[in-house]
Amino acid sequence: MPEPHVSIGLAEDFSIAWLRMFTEVARLGSFTAAAQGLGYTQSAVSRQISALEGQTGAPLFDRLPRGVRLTEAGRCLLPHAEAVLDRLGAARQDLTALRDLDAGRLRIGAFATAEAALVPRAVAAFRARHPAVAVTLKEGVTPAHLAGLAAGEIEVAVVSTTFGHPLDDFDLHHLLDESMFVALPAGHALAARPWLRLAELADEQWVTGSDGPGGTLISSALRTGFQPRIGFVAAEWIAKQGFVAAGLGVTLVPALAAASVRADIALVALHPDDVPGRAVYAATARGLSPSPAVGVFLGLLDEAVAGLLAGLEAVTG
């Protein structure tokens, strides 16, 4: 039979194998019975108990004609040994629960339009499969989420290249290259077109997220010389749709938000030379081991993207 593994560190350290053997002998009152239960020879158990006694500096068992009995030192050590083994057992259970996603947490960051459909779909699928994992979500812009990843405040963030923030210091899981649409009132003269150039929208009033187009969705079009006529500023996506539906302007809609556009708004694709698409990624902190929850969530984001892109074809024709 195999000899038990023995690991000796500092003089005050006890091998876990010794403690397990000690508690089993104490429970059964016999070296032979403990050896049979643990799968060792009787002589191996006897040697390891002797080694433990050498560490403690006192006999732990009285060897009797029939079995063994705990000494005073053995009775003193027993509850401590049991407590150590119980804590190790609890640690194993907790680690197993984390591995199997029966416990733990998943902290997510995402920009606003990713929360229109993509992230909710992935989160819903995750919670349906792993309800014991606590999921939290923080909305914000990409630079803030990258800072959150670096600080350990979130584990994964859905980010985009809108703001031109460098992403080189993060591990990136590519989700999609997102095309852009212009939202028009349903009765607009250009609403039936399959696609548009920005020059055709030069006389339109635009609804944007800030007074200056830099740092907004339309910022990528500025390098072509296009200067939008900003009529209204609305930070919230619902408000932007309201202005467009009322005929007060037009606005850009990224593909991720297309499925959530209200029925009295028409979406028309913009030529990619005028408004290049933006790349969307799931980012994690480089150099850190992702949790099992993060790995599963990345796969569910991929599934959600596939579903959204199929739905987008139906919405835009």
N, C-alpha and C positions, 0 to 999 in steps of 0.2 A: 504494500500500500504506500501511497506517496507520503513523504515527509511534509508537515505543514510549513507554509512559508513564514519565515521569521524576518522581521525588519527591525534592526536595533539602531536607534538614533542616539540622542543624548542619554546620559545615565538615568535620567528620571523618566524616560519614555518607556511605555509598555507597548509591545506588539498587539495589534488588534486580534491576531490569531491567538495569542496567549489569553487575552481576556475572554474571547469566545470559548476557548477550551476550558478556562477556569469556571465560567458560569455554567457550562454544560456538566462538568464534573460535580459542581456544587448541587445542581438540580437533581442529578441521578445518583449521587453518592458513590460513584464507582468510576475508576479509570477505564475499566474494560467496557462498561456500558457507554460511556462517553465516546470512546474510540470507535465503537460500532456505529453510533449515531452520526459521528462526524466523518466517518470513512477513513480513519487512520488506524495504525497499529496501536496496541496498548502501550508498547515501549515508547513510541513517538509521543503519545500524550504525556506519559510519565516524565520524559525528558523536558518537554516544553513547560510543564508545571514546575519542574525543578528550576528551570531557567527563570520563570516568573518569580519564584520564591527568592532566587538570587538577586533579582532586581529590587524586590521589596525589602529584603534583608530579614525576613521572618518566614517560618513555615506557615503555609496557608491551609494545609490539610493534615490531620492526624491519620496515619496509615494504620488501619485496623485489620484484624484477621478477615473480616468480611466488609470490604469496601473502605471508604474514607469518610471523615467528618471534618467540617470546617473548624479551624482554630479561631481564636479571638481575632487574630490578624485577618484571617479569611473572611469572618463575618463583617469586619470593618471594610474590607475591600469590595465585597460583593455588591452593595448598592451603587457604588461608584462605577464598577465595571458594567453593571446593567444599564446605568444611565448613559454611559459612553456608547454602548452598543445600540441603545434606543435612539439616541441622537443621530448616529450614523445611519440607522435604518430610516429615520425620518428624512435625512438629507437625500438618501437614495430615492425615496418616494417623491420628494419634491423635484429632484433633477429629472426623474422619469416623467413626471407630470409636465414639466417644461418641454421636454423633448417631444412628448406626444400631444402637446397643445391642450392639455387638460388643466392648465393654469398659466399664469404669466400675464404679460401686457403687450400691447402694440400701440405705439404712439405715432400718429401720422400727421404730416403737414401737407397742405395742398393749396394751389391758387384757386381763385373763385370759380372760374368756368370749369375747372376739373371737378368741382363739387356739384356741377349741374347734373351730371349723370355718371361719369366714369367712376369716381371714388365711391359714391353711394352704392353702385352696383357691386363693386369689389368688396366693400365693407359688409354689405348684406350677405354676400356669398360666404365671406369669412366667418361671420357670426353664426350663420346657419350650420356651418361645419364644426366650429370650435367655440361654442357659446361660453365656455369657462374662461376664455381669454378676455381680459378687459381692454377694450378698444377706445381710444380717445382721438379726436381730430381737431387740428388747429388750422384755421383759414388765414391766409396772408399771401404776400408776394414772395417771389422766388428768393430774393436776397435774404429776407427774414428767415425763411425755412433753411437755407444753407447755413446761416449762423446758428440756428437751432440744432442742426445736425452736428456741427462742430462742437457745440457746447454739451451735447448729449441729452438735449431736451426732447428730441424726437428720434425715432429709429429709422424712419423712411419718409421721404418727401416727394410729392409729385411736383416737378418744377418745369419751367420752360425757358427758352432762349429769348423771351420778349425783351428783357431788360439788358441783355448783353453781358450779364454777370458771368465771370469766368467759372467754369464748372470743372476745371482740371483737377482740383484737389478732392474730388468725390468719385465714388464708384457709381457709374451710370448704367441703368437698365433702360434701353431705348423702348419707348412705348409706341410712338407714332410721329410722323411728320405731318403736322396739322395744317390743312388748307384753310383759307379765309373766304368768307362770304360777306356780301353787303346785305343788310336788312333794309327793306323798302316797305312802305305802306302797300297793302295788298292791291290797291287800285292804281299803283304808280305805272307810268307809261313804260318803264323799263322792266317791270316785274316779270314779264314773260320771257325775257332773254335768257339763253343758256349760260352766258357769261358776259362780264362787262370789263372795260378798261376804266381806270381811274379818271382819265380825261373826260369820259362821258358823264362823270359825277362832279365836275368842277364847279357847277353852279348850285349844287345841293348844299343845304346846311347839314352839318354833321353834329351828332350827339357823341361826345367823348367823355372819358373819365376824368379829364383835368383841363384847365385852361390852355396848357401847352401840350401839343401832341407828342412831345418827347416822353418816352416812358410809357406810352399807351400802345394799344394794338396797332395803330396806324403809323407808329414811329418808323417802321421799316420802309414805308413808302416815301418818307421825306427825302431819301437820297436820290430819288428819281426826279425831284423838283416839285412834286405835288404838294400844294399847300391847302389843307382843308379849311373850309369856312366853318368855324366852330360856332354853332348857334346856341347849343345848350350843353351844360356840363352835368353829368349824372354819374355818380360813382357806382350806384347799385344797378345790377343787370336788369331787374324788374322795371326800374325807372326808365332805363334806356329804351326798353321795348315799348313802354307807355308813350314816350315821345314819338317814336317811329310810327306806332299804330295810329296816333292822332294826326299824322301827316306833318309833323313839325321838324322832321329831319331824317337822316339815314345814319346807320352805324355799322361798324364791323362786328361780325359774329364768327368766332372760331368754330371749327368743326365739332369740338367737344360739346359746345352748347347748342348746336343746331337742333337736336331733337327736342329741346325744351322751349323752342321759340313758339310764341302764341299763334293761334290760327289766323289772325288778321294781319300777319306780317309775311312778306314774301322774301325768300332767300335766293340770291343769285351769286354764282361763283365769280370771284375776281381773278383776273389773269395773274398767274404766279410771277410774271415779270414785274408787275406793279406792286403787289403785296406778297412777298415770299412767305411761304408757310413757316411756322415755327416748330422746332423740335421739342418734343415733350418726353421727359425722362422720369423714372423713379430713381431718386438719388439716395445713397447711403454713405455714411462716413467712411472714408478710406482708412484701412488699417485696423478696423474694428470687426470682430466676428459678428456677423448678423445672426439674430436669434432664429430659431425654427419658424416663429410666427412671421418674420419678415420674408423668409424664403417662400412660404405659402402665399403670402399676400402679393408678392410680385407675380406669381403665376396667375392669380385671380385678376390682377390688373390687366394682364395680357388677354385673358378671356373676355373681360369687360370691353377692352378696346375692339376686339373682333366683333362683338355684338353691336357696339355703337357704330362702327363703320358700315356694317350691314344695314343698320337702321337709317344711317345718313343717306345712303343711296335711295332708299324709299322716300325720304323726306324731300330731297332735292331733285330726284329724278335722274 
